[in-house]
Amino acid sequence: MSEQSIDGAVLAGGRSRRMGGEAKALLTLDGRAMLDHVLERFRPQVGRVVLSVERPSPDWAPFGLEQVGDPEPGDRGPLAGLFAALEAVADPAGWLALVPCDAPFLPLDLVPRLAARAGAADAVVVRLD
C-alpha cells in the first residue's frame, strides 16, 4: 500500500476548553500556527488531506484544505470528527490516517510505518510498538 493511496485528515474540531477556548490549531509555535507544523509533516505521507472541524469556517481557508464538518451540530466530540473524515474518504474501501491538530512533532514516517503493519493482522486499528 502506498502513502498516496491513503487519505489523511487532521482533527481540528475540538472546543479547546483547556486552552481557554482558542482553537489549538491556530495557536503559534515558533511563529507559525500549530496546524502549519502538523501539515508540513503529514502532507508528504498521504494523498488527499481534509480538515475535520466542528463546522466549516473562513478561519480555516488560509490552510487550503477541504473542510469536513461534523455530521450533527453541537459538541459531539472527536468521534464525530472521525466519522466526518471517514465519510470524506474518496474510496469507501480506502484507508484513512487521522492525526490531531496539536501534534506539531508527528513522526515523519508515521503513515508508512502504520501502513507497513496494516497487513500483519486482521485488525482495523494498527498501533506501533
All heavy atoms as an XYZ file, in Angstrom:
951
protein
N       0.858     -1.173      0.000
C       0.000      0.000      0.000
C       0.902      1.232      0.000
O       1.783      1.367      0.829
C      -0.871     -0.086      1.253
C      -1.492      1.165      1.696
S      -2.447      1.086      3.240
C      -2.625     -0.611      3.640
N       0.671      2.142     -0.939
C       1.481      3.364     -0.982
C       0.802      4.458     -0.171
O      -0.411      4.449      0.037
C       1.661      3.826     -2.430
O       0.541      4.556     -2.869
N       1.626      5.400      0.282
C       1.080      6.509      1.067
C       0.044      7.293      0.268
O      -0.910      7.819      0.829
C       2.199      7.450      1.533
C       3.128      6.851      2.545
C       4.235      6.019      1.903
O       4.632      6.294      0.758
O       4.676      5.060      2.547
N       0.243      7.365     -1.056
C      -0.676      8.133     -1.891
C      -2.054      7.499     -1.966
O      -3.020      8.145     -2.328
C      -0.087      8.335     -3.287
C       1.226      9.110     -3.262
C       1.150     10.409     -2.481
O       0.282     11.232     -2.720
N       2.050     10.607     -1.542
N      -2.191      6.216     -1.616
C      -3.493      5.563     -1.608
C      -4.187      5.717     -0.251
O      -5.268      5.192     -0.048
C      -3.350      4.080     -1.971
O      -2.661      3.387     -0.948
N      -3.559      6.446      0.652
C      -4.120      6.675      1.981
C      -4.524      8.139      2.081
O      -3.713      9.033      1.856
C      -3.083      6.342      3.079
C      -2.660      4.883      2.976
C      -3.637      6.671      4.460
C      -1.505      4.510      3.877
N      -5.798      8.374      2.375
C      -6.259      9.736      2.609
C      -5.853     10.159      4.012
O      -5.654      9.321      4.898
C      -7.779      9.833      2.479
C      -8.266      9.778      1.038
O      -7.497     10.165      0.139
O      -9.408      9.364      0.819
N      -5.758     11.456      4.218
C      -5.397     11.971      5.529
C      -6.428     12.963      6.021
O      -7.080     13.649      5.232
N      -6.587     13.019      7.328
C      -7.474     14.008      7.942
C      -6.801     14.533      9.203
O      -6.185     13.782      9.957
C      -8.827     13.393      8.294
N      -6.925     15.834      9.395
C      -6.437     16.466     10.607
C      -7.659     16.829     11.434
O      -8.559     17.531     10.959
C      -5.592     17.725     10.308
C      -5.124     18.377     11.602
C      -4.409     17.384      9.413
N      -7.694     16.337     12.648
C      -8.813     16.571     13.549
C      -8.609     17.911     14.254
O      -7.681     18.066     15.051
C      -8.886     15.432     14.561
C     -10.125     15.298     15.423
C     -11.371     15.143     14.573
C      -9.973     14.101     16.342
N      -9.456     18.885     13.930
C      -9.302     20.234     14.479
C     -10.633     20.801     14.948
O     -10.837     22.012     14.944
C      -8.683     21.155     13.427
N     -11.546     19.953     15.355
C     -12.872     20.436     15.686
C     -13.167     20.592     17.158
O     -14.302     20.857     17.535
N     -12.170     20.436     17.998
C     -12.423     20.496     19.438
C     -12.757     21.884     19.945
O     -12.502     22.890     19.287
N     -13.311     21.921     21.115
C     -13.689     23.189     21.741
C     -12.526     23.860     22.473
O     -12.629     24.983     22.905
C     -14.834     22.959     22.729
C     -16.120     22.454     22.088
C     -16.948     23.625     21.614
N     -18.065     23.206     20.813
C     -19.326     23.284     21.196
N     -19.644     23.727     22.386
N     -20.276     22.911     20.377
N     -11.438     23.160     22.679
C     -10.237     23.700     23.325
C     -10.521     24.304     24.692
O      -9.988     25.349     25.042
C      -9.564     24.743     22.429
O      -9.189     24.210     21.200
N     -11.348     23.644     25.465
C     -11.700     24.172     26.781
C     -10.483     24.359     27.679
O     -10.388     25.328     28.416
C     -12.720     23.254     27.450
C     -14.113     23.377     26.843
C     -15.130     22.556     27.622
N     -15.247     21.196     27.139
C     -16.044     20.816     26.160
N     -16.782     21.697     25.537
N     -16.118     19.561     25.805
N      -9.555     23.427     27.603
C      -8.358     23.543     28.451
C      -7.409     24.623     27.962
O      -6.471     24.989     28.662
C      -7.647     22.197     28.519
C      -8.441     21.155     29.298
C      -7.686     19.845     29.366
N      -7.455     19.296     28.047
C      -8.071     18.218     27.547
N      -8.925     17.552     28.271
N      -7.814     17.804     26.343
N      -7.638     25.123     26.750
C      -6.792     26.175     26.182
C      -7.519     27.517     26.186
O      -7.174     28.406     25.421
C      -6.405     25.810     24.744
C      -5.718     24.478     24.602
S      -4.129     24.407     25.416
C      -3.140     25.375     24.332
N      -8.534     27.639     27.006
C      -9.271     28.896     27.085
C     -10.196     29.144     25.917
O     -10.611     30.264     25.666
N     -10.524     28.095     25.174
C     -11.458     28.232     24.064
C     -10.821     28.633     22.746
O     -11.496     28.707     21.731
N      -9.520     28.915     22.733
C      -8.846     29.267     21.483
C      -8.598     27.994     20.678
O      -8.238     26.968     21.240
C      -7.510     29.952     21.765
C      -7.654     31.310     22.407
C      -6.304     31.979     22.583
O      -5.547     32.019     21.593
O      -6.021     32.440     23.686
N      -8.769     28.079     19.377
C      -8.543     26.926     18.519
C      -7.082     26.498     18.620
O      -6.173     27.272     18.302
C      -8.908     27.256     17.077
N      -6.850     25.265     19.050
C      -5.479     24.768     19.217
C      -4.710     24.823     17.904
O      -3.514     25.114     17.897
C      -5.494     23.331     19.750
C      -5.945     23.231     21.178
C      -5.857     21.802     21.674
C      -7.040     21.010     21.162
N      -7.102     19.645     21.711
N      -5.375     24.542     16.818
C      -4.706     24.519     15.519
C      -4.142     25.880     15.133
O      -3.190     25.969     14.362
C      -5.683     24.047     14.445
N      -4.728     26.947     15.682
C      -4.290     28.302     15.328
C      -3.278     28.875     16.312
O      -2.701     29.940     16.051
C      -5.505     29.226     15.219
C      -6.543     28.815     14.177
C      -7.728     29.755     14.197
C      -5.929     28.738     12.784
N      -3.041     28.198     17.430
C      -2.026     28.656     18.369
C      -0.664     28.581     17.693
O      -0.427     27.736     16.841
C      -2.029     27.794     19.633
C      -3.284     27.873     20.494
C      -3.189     26.892     21.659
C      -3.502     29.284     21.006
N       0.234     29.491     18.056
C       1.516     29.531     17.371
C       2.616     28.822     18.151
O       2.625     28.798     19.383
C       1.953     30.978     17.089
O       2.033     31.700     18.308
C       0.984     31.664     16.147
N       3.507     28.257     17.392
C       4.722     27.616     17.892
C       5.828     28.049     16.945
O       5.715     27.850     15.729
C       4.566     26.092     17.886
C       5.807     25.292     18.254
C       6.162     25.496     19.718
C       5.587     23.821     17.964
N       6.852     28.679     17.470
C       7.937     29.208     16.640
C       7.405     30.125     15.535
O       7.867     30.074     14.394
C       8.770     28.080     16.023
C       9.606     27.350     17.056
O       9.933     27.952     18.106
O       9.931     26.174     16.820
N       6.395     30.925     15.858
C       5.873     31.912     14.920
C       4.939     31.374     13.850
O       4.536     32.125     12.964
N       4.607     30.099     13.904
C       3.710     29.501     12.915
C       2.565     28.796     13.616
O       2.725     28.264     14.704
C       4.473     28.489     12.050
C       5.558     29.118     11.211
C       6.448     28.101     10.504
N       5.712     27.057      9.827
C       6.134     25.805      9.767
N       7.239     25.418     10.352
N       5.416     24.899      9.132
N       1.431     28.754     12.941
C       0.264     28.064     13.503
C       0.587     26.584     13.705
O       1.307     25.967     12.911
C      -0.941     28.205     12.574
N       0.050     26.033     14.788
C       0.246     24.618     15.089
C      -0.134     23.754     13.881
O       0.559     22.795     13.547
C      -0.605     24.243     16.300
C      -0.322     22.914     16.872
S       1.044     22.874     18.017
C       0.456     23.921     19.315
N      -1.227     24.111     13.209
C      -1.675     23.347     12.047
C      -0.645     23.357     10.931
O      -0.468     22.361     10.233
C      -3.032     23.869     11.559
C      -3.667     23.132     10.392
C      -3.826     21.639     10.676
C      -5.018     23.753     10.051
N       0.074     24.461     10.749
C       1.137     24.511      9.740
C       2.203     23.451     10.015
O       2.672     22.769      9.104
C       1.799     25.887      9.694
C       0.985     26.908      8.933
O       0.289     26.538      7.973
O       1.052     28.103      9.311
N       2.590     23.324     11.283
C       3.597     22.324     11.653
C       3.093     20.908     11.357
O       3.833     20.077     10.828
C       3.949     22.438     13.141
C       4.676     23.690     13.495
N       6.035     23.840     13.307
C       4.237     24.854     14.032
C       6.406     25.035     13.714
N       5.329     25.671     14.164
N       1.844     20.651     11.726
C       1.269     19.314     11.503
C       1.216     19.013     10.009
O       1.629     17.931      9.568
C      -0.133     19.208     12.141
C      -0.827     17.923     11.739
C      -0.036     19.316     13.659
N       0.730     19.952      9.220
C       0.607     19.729      7.781
C       1.964     19.529      7.108
O       2.086     18.712      6.183
C      -0.140     20.882      7.118
C      -1.621     20.973      7.466
C      -2.217     22.261      6.910
C      -2.377     19.753      6.957
N       2.966     20.245      7.563
C       4.301     20.112      6.990
C       4.810     18.670      7.108
O       5.458     18.148      6.203
C       5.252     21.065      7.698
C       6.675     21.031      7.202
C       7.531     22.047      7.925
O       7.740     21.908      9.158
O       7.988     22.988      7.246
N       4.491     18.022      8.216
C       4.947     16.651      8.440
C       3.984     15.612      7.868
O       4.403     14.533      7.460
C       5.127     16.412      9.941
C       6.322     17.154     10.488
C       6.389     17.069     11.999
N       7.679     17.523     12.456
C       8.685     16.725     12.799
N       8.539     15.415     12.754
N       9.824     17.217     13.190
N       2.697     15.934      7.838
C       1.681     14.960      7.468
C       1.438     14.882      5.963
O       1.296     13.795      5.403
C       0.389     15.308      8.207
C      -0.707     14.283      8.125
C      -0.475     12.952      8.403
C      -2.006     14.672      7.807
C      -1.496     12.009      8.351
C      -3.032     13.748      7.757
C      -2.775     12.422      8.023
N       1.382     16.037      5.291
C       1.045     16.070      3.858
C       1.895     15.147      2.997
O       1.355     14.458      2.121
C       1.155     17.502      3.324
C      -0.120     18.263      3.390
C       0.002     19.571      2.632
N      -1.284     20.195      2.523
C      -1.503     21.474      2.756
N      -0.514     22.269      3.102
N      -2.718     21.969      2.630
N       3.219     15.099      3.181
C       4.017     14.223      2.319
C       3.744     12.728      2.532
O       4.166     11.906      1.728
C       5.465     14.549      2.717
C       5.408     15.851      3.417
C       4.051     15.929      4.044
N       3.054     12.384      3.600
C       2.847     10.981      3.941
C       1.532     10.410      3.416
O       1.300      9.197      3.511
C       2.881     10.807      5.467
C       4.199     11.212      6.086
C       4.214     10.932      7.561
O       3.968      9.809      7.995
N       4.489     11.959      8.357
N       0.655     11.273      2.910
C      -0.666     10.827      2.467
C      -0.997     11.444      1.112
O      -0.283     12.313      0.635
C      -1.770     11.207      3.500
C      -1.570     10.461      4.798
C      -1.812     12.699      3.738
N      -2.099     10.990      0.529
C      -2.585     11.584     -0.715
C      -3.341     12.866     -0.391
O      -2.772     13.901     -0.086
N      -4.621     12.762     -0.387
C      -5.508     13.899     -0.111
C      -5.582     14.151      1.390
O      -5.587     13.215      2.186
C      -6.883     13.537     -0.650
C      -7.960     14.520     -0.407
C      -9.217     14.050     -1.159
N     -10.372     14.717     -0.653
C     -11.411     14.113     -0.127
N     -11.432     12.807     -0.029
N     -12.434     14.798      0.303
N      -5.666     15.424      1.792
C      -5.807     15.783      3.211
C      -7.043     16.665      3.365
O      -7.238     17.613      2.610
C      -4.579     16.561      3.742
C      -4.769     16.934      5.199
C      -3.310     15.757      3.572
N      -7.885     16.332      4.348
C      -9.031     17.167      4.698
C      -8.861     17.629      6.140
O      -8.118     17.041      6.918
C     -10.381     16.420      4.532
C     -10.600     16.021      3.088
C     -10.478     15.234      5.453
N      -9.557     18.694      6.464
C      -9.547     19.236      7.813
C     -10.899     18.947      8.454
O     -11.934     19.428      7.982
C      -9.288     20.742      7.785
C      -9.117     21.438      9.123
C      -7.880     20.917      9.850
C      -9.018     22.944      8.929
N     -10.900     18.136      9.484
C     -12.134     17.782     10.180
C     -12.383     18.821     11.273
O     -11.603     18.944     12.219
C     -12.006     16.381     10.780
O     -13.184     16.039     11.470
N     -13.472     19.571     11.111
C     -13.814     20.657     12.033
C     -15.259     20.486     12.495
O     -16.044     19.797     11.852
C     -13.643     22.036     11.358
C     -12.184     22.299     11.037
C     -14.481     22.162     10.099
N     -15.585     21.121     13.599
C     -16.971     21.022     14.072
C     -17.921     21.610     13.037
O     -18.927     21.019     12.686
C     -17.134     21.736     15.413
C     -18.517     21.571     15.992
C     -18.675     22.225     17.351
O     -17.677     22.606     17.963
O     -19.825     22.351     17.786
N     -17.565     22.798     12.559
C     -18.330     23.410     11.477
C     -17.368     24.234     10.617
O     -16.467     24.902     11.147
C     -19.472     24.263     12.003
C     -19.081     25.402     12.873
C     -20.297     26.062     13.535
N     -19.868     26.998     14.541
C     -19.435     26.690     15.757
N     -19.382     25.448     16.127
N     -19.045     27.611     16.611
N     -17.509     24.164      9.298
C     -16.625     24.917      8.406
C     -16.654     26.409      8.722
O     -17.663     26.943      9.183
C     -17.197     24.629      7.017
C     -17.840     23.287      7.169
C     -18.429     23.300      8.569
N     -15.518     27.065      8.488
C     -15.383     28.480      8.813
C     -14.338     29.112      7.899
O     -13.361     28.460      7.522
C     -14.944     28.630     10.275
O     -14.472     29.925     10.537
N     -14.499     30.387      7.577
C     -13.476     31.092      6.794
C     -12.123     31.150      7.517
O     -11.092     31.353      6.876
C     -14.056     32.501      6.626
C     -15.511     32.375      6.888
C     -15.684     31.215      7.824
N     -12.113     30.958      8.837
C     -10.852     30.974      9.583
C      -9.874     29.915      9.095
O      -8.664     30.063      9.239
C     -11.101     30.749     11.087
C     -11.866     31.885     11.737
O     -11.900     32.995     11.158
O     -12.432     31.656     12.815
N     -10.399     28.827      8.536
C      -9.554     27.723      8.091
C      -9.116     27.869      6.640
O      -8.242     27.134      6.180
C     -10.283     26.393      8.266
C     -10.716     26.138      9.676
C     -12.002     26.076     10.141
C      -9.878     25.918     10.814
N     -11.998     25.829     11.499
C     -10.701     25.728     11.942
C      -8.495     25.863     11.005
C     -10.209     25.489     13.213
C      -8.003     25.626     12.272
C      -8.856     25.445     13.356
N      -9.700     28.795      5.895
C      -9.414     28.949      4.464
C      -7.925     29.136      4.142
O      -7.452     28.577      3.142
C     -10.234     30.096      3.881
N      -7.156     29.874      4.938
C      -5.738     30.064      4.592
C      -4.929     28.770      4.503
O      -3.857     28.748      3.897
C      -5.198     30.939      5.726
C      -6.394     31.652      6.268
C      -7.524     30.685      6.111
N      -5.432     27.692      5.054
C      -4.697     26.433      5.026
C      -4.949     25.645      3.739
O      -4.278     24.654      3.474
C      -5.029     25.594      6.260
C      -4.613     26.272      7.530
C      -5.527     26.992      8.283
C      -3.285     26.222      7.948
C      -5.131     27.647      9.443
C      -2.879     26.868      9.107
C      -3.805     27.584      9.846
N      -5.933     26.087      2.959
C      -6.175     25.485      1.657
C      -6.671     24.051      1.674
O      -6.440     23.310      0.729
N      -7.351     23.679      2.733
C      -7.848     22.307      2.850
C      -9.368     22.273      2.734
O     -10.046     23.210      3.154
C      -7.464     21.715      4.212
C      -5.987     21.572      4.510
C      -5.786     21.155      5.951
C      -5.356     20.566      3.570
N      -9.873     21.182      2.200
C     -11.309     20.954      2.240
C     -11.705     20.790      3.710
O     -11.060     20.050      4.451
C     -11.667     19.694      1.470
C     -13.127     19.329      1.541
C     -13.434     17.987      0.902
O     -12.585     17.431      0.183
O     -14.547     17.488      1.142
N     -12.745     21.482      4.112
C     -13.232     21.385      5.485
C     -14.388     20.399      5.534
O     -15.320     20.481      4.754
C     -13.698     22.747      5.985
C     -12.603     23.782      6.027
C     -13.128     25.140      6.422
O     -13.911     25.263      7.362
N     -12.696     26.166      5.710
N     -14.288     19.469      6.469
C     -15.315     18.450      6.650
C     -15.955     18.707      8.005
O     -15.298     18.574      9.041
C     -14.696     17.038      6.593
C     -15.739     15.988      6.831
C     -13.990     16.826      5.271
N     -17.212     19.123      8.007
C     -17.904     19.443      9.251
C     -18.527     18.220      9.903
O     -18.832     17.227      9.240
N     -18.700     18.308     11.218
C     -19.358     17.233     11.958
C     -20.755     16.997     11.381
O     -21.430     17.941     10.965
C     -19.482     17.588     13.442
C     -18.146     17.505     14.175
O     -17.147     17.089     13.566
O     -18.114     17.857     15.364
N     -21.192     15.747     11.368
C     -22.491     15.427     10.767
C     -23.690     15.978     11.536
O     -24.749     16.176     10.949
C     -22.516     13.902     10.756
C     -21.549     13.488     11.806
C     -20.513     14.567     11.870
N     -23.546     16.225     12.811
C     -24.631     16.759     13.637
C     -24.126     17.992     14.365
O     -22.989     18.000     14.835
C     -25.067     15.722     14.679
C     -25.439     14.385     14.107
C     -26.930     14.156     14.132
O     -27.612     14.815     14.929
O     -27.389     13.325     13.340
N     -24.937     19.026     14.511
C     -24.488     20.204     15.252
C     -24.321     19.891     16.740
O     -24.907     18.949     17.265
C     -25.614     21.216     15.023
C     -26.799     20.410     14.615
C     -26.284     19.155     13.994
N     -23.501     20.694     17.395
C     -23.286     20.522     18.827
C     -21.955     19.856     19.118
O     -21.239     19.416     18.227
N     -21.641     19.799     20.366
C     -20.366     19.246     20.817
C     -20.455     17.726     20.871
O     -20.835     17.145     21.874
C     -20.030     19.829     22.196
C     -18.666     19.409     22.687
O     -17.888     18.854     21.890
O     -18.376     19.629     23.871
N     -20.120     17.066     19.772
C     -20.227     15.608     19.675
C     -18.898     14.914     19.958
O     -18.835     13.700     19.955
C     -20.726     15.206     18.289
C     -22.059     15.799     17.926
C     -23.157     15.128     18.677
N     -24.435     15.694     18.238
C     -25.555     15.478     18.861
N     -25.576     14.737     19.933
N     -26.656     16.014     18.420
N     -17.820     15.676     20.116
C     -16.529     15.099     20.447
C     -15.769     14.594     19.235
O     -16.216     14.697     18.092
N     -14.587     14.023     19.489
C     -13.716     13.607     18.389
C     -14.258     12.470     17.531
O     -13.881     12.353     16.366
C     -12.422     13.196     19.097
C     -12.794     12.973     20.512
C     -13.989     13.833     20.801
N     -15.155     11.661     18.066
C     -15.707     10.588     17.228
C     -16.557     11.144     16.095
O     -16.610     10.559     15.009
C     -16.501      9.594     18.069
C     -15.655      8.697     18.970
C     -16.551      7.748     19.764
C     -14.631      7.915     18.170
N     -17.202     12.286     16.320
C     -17.959     12.926     15.233
C     -16.999     13.394     14.142
O     -17.287     13.264     12.951
C     -18.769     14.098     15.772
N     -15.852     13.905     14.550
C     -14.842     14.312     13.576
C     -14.290     13.136     12.802
O     -14.069     13.218     11.590
N     -14.078     12.032     13.485
C     -13.615     10.812     12.819
C     -14.665     10.340     11.817
O     -14.347      9.996     10.675
C     -13.322      9.720     13.839
C     -13.042      8.323     13.284
C     -11.843      8.324     12.352
C     -12.861      7.331     14.416
N     -15.914     10.336     12.219
C     -16.998      9.912     11.334
C     -17.037     10.797     10.080
O     -17.126     10.296      8.956
C     -18.334      9.967     12.075
C     -19.498      9.555     11.217
C     -19.771      8.213     10.992
C     -20.317     10.505     10.636
C     -20.840      7.828     10.190
C     -21.385     10.144      9.833
C     -21.657      8.796      9.611
N     -16.959     12.111     10.273
C     -16.988     13.029      9.137
C     -15.807     12.779      8.203
O     -15.961     12.795      6.976
C     -16.987     14.470      9.629
N     -14.641     12.532      8.771
C     -13.457     12.272      7.954
C     -13.609     10.967      7.186
O     -13.251     10.891      6.007
C     -12.216     12.236      8.846
N     -14.144      9.945      7.827
C     -14.358      8.667      7.133
C     -15.341      8.823      5.981
O     -15.174      8.207      4.923
C     -14.859      7.598      8.105
C     -13.815      7.040      9.058
C     -14.482      6.204     10.148
C     -12.782      6.215      8.304
N     -16.350      9.646      6.175
C     -17.319      9.908      5.108
C     -16.663     10.606      3.922
O     -17.115     10.467      2.792
C     -18.479     10.766      5.640
C     -19.403     10.032      6.574
C     -20.332      9.083      5.836
O     -21.034      9.529      4.918
O     -20.326      7.885      6.183
N     -15.602     11.358      4.193
C     -14.933     12.127      3.136
C     -13.897     11.319      2.374
O     -13.378     11.785      1.360
C     -14.261     13.361      3.746
N     -13.587     10.108      2.840
C     -12.599      9.281      2.154
C     -13.071      9.035      0.722
O     -14.216      8.653      0.497
C     -12.401      7.940      2.901
C     -11.540      6.989      2.096
C     -11.781      8.185      4.264
N     -12.184      9.277     -0.223
C     -12.546      9.160     -1.635
C     -12.999      7.747     -2.001
O     -13.955      7.564     -2.730
C     -11.361      9.579     -2.500
N     -12.312      6.760     -1.494
C     -12.622      5.363     -1.798
C     -13.192      4.717     -0.541
O     -12.490      4.592      0.461
C     -11.344      4.647     -2.232
C     -11.535      3.160     -2.482
O     -12.673      2.655     -2.356
O     -10.539      2.502     -2.816
N     -14.449      4.297     -0.547
C     -15.044      3.713      0.658
C     -14.273      2.507      1.195
O     -14.348      2.200      2.369
C     -16.451      3.300      0.221
C     -16.726      4.075     -1.010
C     -15.400      4.360     -1.651
N     -13.529      1.836      0.344
C     -12.719      0.705      0.801
C     -11.295      1.152      1.112
O     -10.435      0.341      1.395
C     -12.707     -0.386     -0.256
N     -11.060      2.476      1.026
C      -9.714      3.001      1.219
C      -9.329      3.140      2.684
O     -10.070      2.761      3.586
N      -8.185      3.701      2.881
C      -7.616      3.891      4.211
C      -7.612      5.366      4.565
O      -7.512      6.227      3.710
C      -6.189      3.361      4.234
C      -6.114      1.879      4.170
C      -6.180      1.119      3.038
C      -6.002      0.985      5.264
N      -6.099     -0.206      3.372
C      -5.976     -0.325      4.727
C      -5.897      1.147      6.638
C      -5.856     -1.452      5.515
C      -5.770      0.022      7.431
C      -5.759     -1.255      6.869
N      -7.673      5.624      5.862
C      -7.631      6.990      6.368
C      -6.630      7.060      7.506
O      -6.686      6.263      8.440
C      -9.014      7.420      6.892
C      -9.060      8.790      7.574
C      -8.884      9.910      6.543
C     -10.361      8.965      8.338
N      -5.730      8.027      7.427
C      -4.825      8.322      8.533
C      -5.345      9.592      9.188
O      -5.529     10.615      8.517
C      -3.395      8.524      8.037
N      -5.622      9.520     10.471
C      -6.189     10.646     11.216
C      -5.172     11.106     12.247
O      -4.651     10.291     13.009
C      -7.477     10.204     11.912
C      -8.225     11.243     12.716
C      -8.940     12.214     11.788
C      -9.241     10.568     13.631
N      -4.880     12.406     12.257
C      -3.951     12.962     13.236
C      -4.586     14.178     13.902
O      -5.443     14.842     13.316
C      -2.594     13.341     12.603
C      -1.884     12.122     12.034
C      -2.752     14.407     11.544
N      -4.162     14.501     15.125
C      -4.691     15.681     15.802
C      -3.976     16.947     15.333
O      -2.829     16.900     14.878
C      -4.379     15.401     17.280
C      -3.158     14.552     17.238
C      -3.294     13.706     15.986
N      -4.647     18.068     15.480
C      -4.090     19.347     15.045
C      -3.023     19.874     16.005
O      -2.317     20.814     15.679
C      -5.193     20.392     14.905
S      -5.938     20.871     16.488
N      -2.914     19.267     17.172
C      -1.973     19.778     18.177
C      -0.807     18.823     18.409
O      -0.337     18.662     19.524
C      -2.697     20.079     19.482
C      -3.409     18.865     20.060
O      -3.524     17.844     19.360
O      -3.862     18.947     21.218
N      -0.325     18.215     17.325
C       0.828     17.311     17.396
C       1.882     17.800     16.402
O       2.079     17.188     15.346
C       0.403     15.881     17.099
N       2.553     18.897     16.724
C       3.473     19.504     15.755
C       4.724     18.685     15.469
O       5.444     18.981     14.527
C       3.845     20.830     16.417
C       3.718     20.563     17.875
C       2.535     19.631     17.994
N       4.968     17.653     16.252
C       6.175     16.844     16.054
C       5.829     15.413     15.622
O       6.500     14.461     16.006
C       7.014     16.849     17.334
C       7.349     18.241     17.795
C       6.815     18.741     18.973
C       8.164     19.069     17.037
C       7.102     20.034     19.395
C       8.458     20.366     17.452
C       7.924     20.845     18.630
N       4.794     15.284     14.799
C       4.430     13.965     14.267
C       5.660     13.307     13.651
O       6.465     13.985     13.007
C       3.397     14.108     13.149
C       1.961     14.411     13.513
C       1.167     14.685     12.246
C       1.349     13.264     14.274
N       5.812     12.002     13.818
C       6.923     11.321     13.140
C       6.822     11.515     11.630
O       5.735     11.444     11.052
C       6.729      9.852     13.519
C       5.932      9.884     14.786
C       5.037     11.084     14.668
N       7.950     11.765     11.017
C       7.990     11.974      9.574
C       7.662     10.708      8.798
O       7.388     10.770      7.602
C       9.362     12.503      9.152
C       9.711     13.881      9.723
C      11.172     14.212      9.456
C       8.788     14.947      9.159
N       7.686      9.568      9.480
C       7.383      8.293      8.831
C       6.190      7.592      9.481
O       6.048      6.377      9.372
C       8.608      7.384      8.872
C       9.020      6.998     10.293
O       8.543      7.636     11.260
O       9.825      6.065     10.434
N       5.324      8.336     10.118
C       4.189      7.743     10.833
C       3.311      6.893      9.914
O       3.043      5.726     10.192
C       3.337      8.835     11.498
C       2.066      8.348     12.188
C       2.414      7.496     13.407
C       1.188      9.522     12.583
N       2.838      7.453      8.835
C       1.912      6.740      7.951
C       2.587      5.543      7.284
O       2.004      4.450      7.273
C       1.259      7.703      6.935
C       0.395      6.945      5.937
C       0.436      8.758      7.669
N       3.800      5.671      6.753
C       4.435      4.478      6.182
C       4.633      3.362      7.212
O       4.462      2.185      6.890
C       5.789      4.990      5.674
C       5.600      6.443      5.467
C       4.587      6.875      6.487
N       4.970      3.712      8.431
C       5.140      2.692      9.459
C       3.822      2.003      9.773
O       3.770      0.781      9.928
C       5.732      3.320     10.723
C       7.208      3.651     10.567
C       7.771      4.439     11.717
N       7.604      3.762     12.997
C       7.608      4.408     14.162
N       7.767      5.710     14.208
N       7.470      3.730     15.279
N       2.750      2.763      9.879
C       1.440      2.163     10.136
C       0.993      1.311      8.947
O       0.472      0.213      9.125
C       0.404      3.245     10.441
C       0.572      3.988     11.758
C      -0.390      5.171     11.832
C       0.377      3.058     12.941
N       1.197      1.829      7.748
C       0.785      1.098      6.544
C       1.546     -0.222      6.422
O       0.970     -1.242      6.013
C       1.015      1.958      5.301
N       2.815     -0.223      6.790
C       3.605     -1.445      6.708
C       3.078     -2.522      7.648
O       3.185     -3.710      7.364
C       5.070     -1.145      7.036
N       2.485     -2.121      8.740
C       1.964     -3.076      9.718
C       0.505     -3.452      9.462
O      -0.007     -4.394     10.071
C       2.065     -2.485     11.129
C       3.469     -2.180     11.618
C       4.233     -3.406     12.066
N       3.568     -4.206     13.046
C       3.641     -4.037     14.360
N       4.360     -3.080     14.857
N       2.985     -4.846     15.175
N      -0.171     -2.738      8.585
C      -1.608     -2.941      8.390
C      -1.962     -4.347      7.929
O      -3.003     -4.875      8.288
C      -2.149     -1.918      7.400
N      -1.131     -4.963      7.151
C      -1.436     -6.292      6.652
C      -0.969     -7.421      7.549
O      -1.171     -8.588      7.239
N      -0.376     -7.085      8.666
C       0.193     -8.105      9.552
C      -0.857     -8.852     10.358
O      -0.583     -9.912     10.897
C       1.209     -7.464     10.492
N      -2.066     -8.311     10.453
C      -3.117     -8.960     11.247
C      -4.478     -8.515     10.727
O      -4.591     -7.510     10.042
C      -2.972     -8.590     12.718
N      -5.489     -9.292     11.052
C      -6.850     -8.894     10.705
C      -7.333     -7.905     11.757
O      -7.976     -8.272     12.734
C      -7.772    -10.116     10.669
C      -7.446    -11.028      9.511
O      -6.939    -10.515      8.494
O      -7.684    -12.240      9.626
N      -6.990     -6.641     11.546
C      -7.327     -5.615     12.532
C      -7.695     -4.342     11.807
O      -7.197     -4.060     10.731
C      -6.146     -5.361     13.459
N      -8.555     -3.569     12.412
C      -8.920     -2.277     11.879
C      -7.980     -1.211     12.425
O      -7.600     -0.292     11.759
C     -10.391     -1.927     12.219
C     -10.725     -0.523     11.780
C     -11.314     -2.933     11.580
N      -7.563     -1.363     13.665
C      -6.691     -0.406     14.321
C      -5.268     -0.947     14.276
O      -5.020     -2.104     14.622
C      -7.119     -0.183     15.793
C      -6.158      0.767     16.485
C      -8.538      0.365     15.835
N      -4.330     -0.116     13.853
C      -2.933     -0.504     13.803
C      -2.187      0.370     14.794
O      -2.383      1.571     14.849
C      -2.363     -0.284     12.380
C      -0.898     -0.668     12.331
C      -3.157     -1.076     11.361
N      -1.319     -0.235     15.607
C      -0.544      0.556     16.554
C       0.931      0.219     16.397
O       1.296     -0.858     15.949
C      -0.992      0.335     17.968
C      -0.706     -1.034     18.486
C      -0.894     -1.068     19.963
N       0.186     -1.874     20.470
C       0.144     -2.625     21.532
N      -0.936     -2.643     22.260
N       1.161     -3.322     21.887
N       1.759      1.160     16.784
C       3.205      0.950     16.729
C       3.670      0.405     18.060
O       3.153      0.766     19.104
C       3.916      2.284     16.451
C       3.537      2.947     15.120
C       4.187      4.304     15.022
C       3.929      2.081     13.948
N       4.660     -0.447     18.018
C       5.242     -0.970     19.261
C       6.236      0.013     19.839
O       6.820      0.781     19.209
C       5.946     -2.298     19.005
C       4.930     -3.387     18.645
O       3.794     -3.317     19.133
O       5.303     -4.276     17.874
